[in-house]
Amino acid sequence: MKLHILKISDRDDHTSDPMYYTMKGLREQILNEWYDIWGEHIDYSKEQIRESDDNLFEYLNSWNFDVEVILTITEKDLV
């Protein structure tokens, strides 16, 4: 098992602070809040974002957000 910590930065707003999420937390944020606020996307449905990390990252990229993995924790790290 791997747990990734992601840093999300808005390329259009250099004054905003970056946001930090786990992959699960980011997916829930997009599907439960941002997707409905930002409106439906021609290229990505909620189902596509739910099923694919690549689609999730491409969706955020299409809204001018950068996603960077800043930390990966494995089971070995937790022992």
The 8 nearest C-alpha neighbors of each residue, nearest first, counted from 0:
[[1, 73, 74, 2, 72, 75, 3, 71],
 [2, 0, 73, 72, 3, 71, 74, 75],
 [1, 3, 72, 71, 73, 4, 0, 21],
 [4, 2, 71, 21, 70, 5, 22, 1],
 [3, 5, 21, 70, 20, 69, 68, 71],
 [6, 4, 68, 20, 67, 19, 69, 21],
 [5, 7, 19, 67, 66, 18, 68, 17],
 [8, 6, 66, 18, 17, 65, 19, 5],
 [9, 7, 17, 65, 64, 10, 6, 18],
 [8, 10, 64, 11, 12, 63, 65, 13],
 [11, 9, 63, 64, 12, 8, 13, 65],
 [12, 10, 9, 13, 63, 64, 8, 14],
 [13, 11, 14, 9, 10, 15, 8, 16],
 [12, 14, 15, 11, 10, 9, 16, 8],
 [15, 13, 12, 16, 9, 11, 17, 10],
 [16, 14, 13, 12, 17, 9, 8, 18],
 [15, 17, 18, 14, 8, 13, 9, 12],
 [18, 16, 8, 7, 6, 15, 19, 9],
 [19, 17, 7, 6, 16, 8, 20, 5],
 [18, 20, 6, 5, 7, 17, 4, 21],
 [21, 19, 5, 25, 24, 4, 22, 6],
 [20, 22, 4, 24, 23, 3, 5, 25],
 [21, 23, 25, 24, 26, 20, 3, 5],
 [24, 22, 26, 21, 25, 27, 20, 28],
 [25, 23, 21, 27, 26, 22, 20, 28],
 [24, 26, 28, 22, 27, 20, 23, 21],
 [25, 27, 23, 29, 28, 24, 30, 22],
 [26, 28, 24, 30, 25, 29, 31, 23],
 [29, 27, 25, 31, 26, 32, 30, 24],
 [28, 30, 33, 26, 34, 27, 32, 31],
 [29, 31, 27, 34, 28, 32, 26, 45],
 [32, 30, 28, 27, 29, 33, 34, 35],
 [31, 33, 28, 29, 34, 35, 30, 36],
 [32, 34, 29, 36, 35, 37, 28, 30],
 [35, 33, 37, 29, 36, 30, 32, 38],
 [34, 36, 38, 33, 37, 32, 39, 31],
 [37, 35, 33, 38, 34, 32, 39, 31],
 [38, 36, 34, 35, 33, 39, 40, 32],
 [39, 37, 35, 36, 34, 40, 33, 41],
 [38, 40, 34, 41, 35, 37, 44, 43],
 [39, 41, 43, 42, 38, 44, 34, 37],
 [40, 42, 43, 39, 44, 38, 58, 61],
 [41, 43, 40, 44, 58, 39, 47, 54],
 [44, 42, 40, 41, 47, 45, 58, 48],
 [43, 45, 47, 46, 48, 40, 42, 39],
 [46, 44, 48, 47, 49, 30, 43, 34],
 [45, 47, 49, 44, 48, 50, 43, 51],
 [48, 46, 44, 50, 49, 45, 43, 51],
 [47, 49, 55, 45, 54, 46, 50, 51],
 [48, 50, 46, 47, 51, 45, 26, 55],
 [49, 51, 47, 48, 46, 52, 54, 55],
 [52, 50, 54, 53, 48, 49, 47, 55],
 [51, 53, 55, 54, 56, 48, 50, 49],
 [52, 54, 56, 51, 55, 57, 48, 58],
 [55, 53, 57, 51, 48, 56, 52, 58],
 [54, 56, 48, 52, 58, 53, 57, 51],
 [57, 55, 53, 59, 58, 54, 60, 52],
 [56, 58, 60, 54, 59, 55, 53, 61],
 [57, 59, 55, 61, 56, 60, 54, 43],
 [60, 58, 62, 56, 64, 61, 57, 55],
 [59, 61, 57, 63, 64, 62, 58, 65],
 [60, 62, 58, 59, 63, 57, 64, 56],
 [63, 61, 59, 60, 64, 58, 9, 57],
 [64, 62, 60, 10, 61, 9, 59, 11],
 [63, 65, 9, 60, 59, 8, 10, 62],
 [64, 66, 8, 7, 60, 9, 67, 63],
 [67, 65, 7, 6, 5, 64, 8, 68],
 [66, 68, 6, 5, 69, 65, 7, 4],
 [67, 69, 5, 70, 4, 6, 3, 66],
 [68, 70, 5, 4, 67, 6, 71, 3],
 [71, 69, 4, 3, 68, 72, 5, 2],
 [70, 72, 3, 2, 4, 1, 73, 69],
 [73, 71, 2, 1, 76, 3, 70, 74],
 [72, 74, 1, 75, 76, 0, 2, 71],
 [75, 73, 77, 76, 0, 78, 72, 1],
 [74, 76, 73, 77, 78, 72, 0, 1],
 [77, 75, 73, 74, 78, 72, 71, 1],
 [76, 78, 74, 75, 73, 72, 1, 2],
 [77, 75, 76, 74, 73, 72, 0, 1]]
